[in-house]
Amino acid sequence: TPDPDVYEQLSKSIAPEIFGHADVKKALLLQLIGNPPNNLSDGMRLRGDIHVCLMGDPGVAKSQLLKYITKIAPRGVYTTGK
């Protein structure tokens, strides 16, 4: 039988060393698994692009969360505004 808490477990597995931020982790999880595919003209299918902008106070683990996602996302690239 499917585990009814799989959504919670998967969101908690994103950057487990960072405490809290459950809503942000759930949003990142949905971005990872919910992107519509890009169908190219040659028939190749690519997972859709993920665009995430986290805004908030300094020192609340925004960069660490995004860096974690780029490690597990296919073709992940982390950029900053600097």
C-alpha positions as semicolon CSV with decimal commas, in nm:
position;residue;x (nm);y (nm);z (nm)
1;T;0,000;0,000;0,000
2;P;0,127;0,350;-0,076
3;D;0,256;0,547;0,218
4;P;0,028;0,848;0,279
5;D;0,320;1,046;0,422
6;V;0,549;1,007;0,120
7;Y;0,514;1,380;0,038
8;E;0,626;1,473;0,391
9;Q;0,912;1,222;0,387
10;L;1,041;1,339;0,050
11;S;1,024;1,706;0,149
12;K;1,213;1,633;0,472
13;S;1,481;1,452;0,272
14;I;1,568;1,774;0,088
15;A;1,869;1,928;0,266
16;P;1,809;1,736;0,591
17;E;2,093;1,924;0,759
18;I;1,885;2,245;0,736
19;F;1,622;2,261;1,008
20;G;1,273;2,388;0,931
21;H;1,172;2,561;0,607
22;A;0,913;2,289;0,541
23;D;0,711;2,502;0,298
24;V;1,019;2,597;0,095
25;K;1,134;2,235;0,081
26;K;0,788;2,124;-0,036
27;A;0,788;2,392;-0,306
28;L;1,132;2,280;-0,426
29;L;1,018;1,917;-0,430
30;L;0,715;2,006;-0,643
31;Q;0,941;2,197;-0,881
32;L;1,166;1,892;-0,916
33;I;0,891;1,644;-0,997
34;G;0,621;1,860;-1,151
35;N;0,778;2,027;-1,450
36;P;0,615;1,961;-1,787
37;P;0,853;1,808;-2,041
38;N;0,996;1,989;-2,341
39;N;0,936;1,795;-2,662
40;L;1,205;1,878;-2,917
41;S;1,154;1,867;-3,292
42;D;1,375;1,557;-3,324
43;G;1,147;1,363;-3,086
44;M;1,370;1,392;-2,780
45;R;1,197;1,470;-2,450
46;L;1,370;1,680;-2,185
47;R;1,245;1,757;-1,837
48;G;1,120;2,114;-1,813
49;D;1,339;2,387;-1,672
50;I;1,321;2,476;-1,304
51;H;1,332;2,844;-1,216
52;V;1,337;2,930;-0,846
53;C;1,389;3,264;-0,677
54;L;1,405;3,259;-0,297
55;M;1,383;3,591;-0,119
56;G;1,413;3,659;0,250
57;D;1,628;3,779;0,534
58;P;2,002;3,716;0,526
59;G;2,123;3,397;0,690
60;V;1,811;3,180;0,652
61;A;1,966;2,909;0,431
62;K;1,829;3,023;0,093
63;S;2,155;2,960;-0,090
64;Q;2,219;2,629;0,084
65;L;1,874;2,498;-0,017
66;L;1,921;2,598;-0,380
67;K;2,274;2,454;-0,392
68;Y;2,138;2,125;-0,259
69;I;1,872;2,117;-0,532
70;T;2,132;2,175;-0,805
71;K;2,320;1,869;-0,680
72;I;2,019;1,639;-0,720
73;A;1,850;1,802;-1,021
74;P;1,945;1,684;-1,367
75;R;2,128;1,960;-1,550
76;G;2,110;2,177;-1,237
77;V;2,289;2,512;-1,244
78;Y;2,315;2,751;-0,948
79;T;2,355;3,120;-1,026
80;T;2,353;3,437;-0,818
81;G;2,294;3,801;-0,892
82;K;2,652;3,898;-0,813
